[in-house]
Amino acid sequence: MIPHSRPTIDKKDAELLSDVLLSGQIAQGEKVAEFEKQMARFLGVEGCVATNSGTAALHLSLVALGIGEGDQVLLPTYVCAALLNAVNYVRATPVLVDINPRSFNLDVRDLKAKLTPRSKAVILPHMFGLPADIDEITALGIPVIEDCAQAVGATFQGKPVGSFGTLSVFSFYATKVITTGEGGMVASHSQALLEKVKDLREYDEKDNYRLRFNYKMSDLQAALGLSQLARLADFISHRRKIAGLYSASLKGFAVDLPQESEDRRHIFFRYVIRAKRPLAAILRSFEQRGVCCRRPAYKPLHLLLGLGGFPGTEQTAESALSLPIYPSLKEEEIEKIVEAAQEILR
């Protein structure tokens, strides 16, 4: 069975991890500081703060912005529950927003319609590696937290995603674009916000008491992150090459293919198509041929909460299918996926 996702790990990664392990300094230390420095340089921001997960990065970002009970945080409904969890951690009110079914990103028109005087932040994911309409959303004058968990290395108007928002968050989970096993990052142009996040990240040796957290990244994780970041351009090149093969192979079939545009660079964290037949049967057919495909977002948040009124998302949830795409896919595996897709989606 070809898995839907898997990390791309090589001997260099293992050697760097071994060096840190044998050094005796395995908790947060110099490697974390170096990873933060390299990420900030890559993004072109003031600085970065590493955390132990993407959820922790988002939680700390909300706290640093002073968001709490009575405040509204807007976020798309077509995402995983981690975003909703972070909003609930700070006791704010989540306001769900529909998506554009062509881009899978937040629908700006629906966002504008749901803004109120209580709206204190927008969480803006760049879904599946395609940059969202960041310029339109930052122009609204409300703090924007870019969620780059699926889009590190993507660009909008020539600038990397993660460099536009008030704050930006990243995830380095095992199957993300680059991995530290578990881990995350907060980025910002604001030194004041970065200092708040850094203070909140750990609770020990403080001169005063406030609620702080144990959200630190280890040097083991950071060593892997540094190794992966050095290969990011190669990872993205492989992803885009595979995506090009898929698009050429499925052109004219009964599916809607991923969209690209001149002002934004898609990195294809996921290769998501929209099928025109029931998904359950399609997923079973792929499994029978030894290919694991997935619904790219398992269940929209509004359905988890028993809500309605999100037509773009519901249309997408009923039709969106994610094919395996990652740098460690072998040529024979890609051929098998293409052959299966052509047979099933014809």
Summary of the structure (lengths in Angstrom):
residues: 346
radius of gyration: 20.1
end to end distance: 21.8
largest distance: 65.8
contacts: 1189
relative contact order: 0.17
helix: 40%
strand: 18%
